[in-house]
């Protein structure tokens, strides 16, 4: 009953759901079953410590994860190929409901943002601080997916970069060209834990793996395995071989993804090897046959050597003849080219001589005309100066008269100024003398009265 109520709530609020745990009683991974081939999750991974996470963000489903709370790493994550997978999430996210199934936080968040609201955060899942002061980093099982720590395992930087490059190369060269450019490509990526743990909490994987299933009429599957101790190594195997490595009862894809059909390239190789194995063995030849083959080989090598010698002599003779012919042809063409060049230069040289003679006559004429002009220019300038003398003289009379009047006027004004200055000075002396006499006279009168 509780599962039915929960499903009704989810149907009423599709935009508010982001990431949640899939509880018991729900079918598979509930709304995230679309990420699995034929909507059927892998079988054989049941464990009390494993929880199912349906990862959504902003109303869109991204992937499904089976997470091990014992090892704090994902057992596997399921994806469908998308060219623009991922997004701007702003860093690694955690799932609060993994630590508190009753938490109202049904979306992924940064650990620092929900630590106060989830007191036991990190009890069942890895956090970013668990990777501090270690040589490991959170490594996504499938780097094209959004970055959530529930789908990441501890990897060294070199291994993390190499694993991403190997997955990209596999998708580009092996999967997309044979699966309609990834429109129906289902991917499973997982990790097998080792006994090593970082900070005694998060298990370092022994190896990581990826399995692909192409859901087309002629369905096929392929898998790869990369071991932590071998950064440059990569094993390309069948899904059945991967299932045997994981566990005897593990089934990754429903109906073995098309009945267990392998990748088209592996299928061609397998068919070729099968045909080779089915060919009947060839009987070894007898002694007489071997002797006949030996004589035939000797005769063949002698004839081959004679023909090679004849061919070598023929090439040498041809090279000698054609070399001489080439030398004669080169000398002849060089002589004809030089003679033609000389013959063509004769008219040009004659024209250059005539042009130089004409230019000489022109320069002589120019120099003669320059001398004549120089001789004629001297008397002409003298006559012009004589003719212009009266004009300049008459024109200068008004200016001279004005200068004379200005001088007379200046002398007059100078005399007037001198006269006026003398009169003013005399008046000043008289005023000063009279004022002194008057003061003395008034001073004596006042003294007599006293």
SULNOR-V409907 format. One record per helix or strand of 3 or more residues. SS is the DSSP state (a for helix, b for strand). FROM is the first residue (numbers start at 1). TO is the last residue. Records with the same first field share a line. If there is no record, write none. Layout:
SS = FROM-TO / FROM-TO
This chain:
a = 2-12 / 30-35 / 37-39 / 96-99 / 111-114 / 128-131 / 149-151 / 157-178 / 180-182 / 239-246 / 256-259 / 264-278 / 287-449
b = 19-22 / 50-57 / 60-68 / 73-80 / 137-140 / 152-155 / 185-198 / 202-214 / 220-227 / 235-237
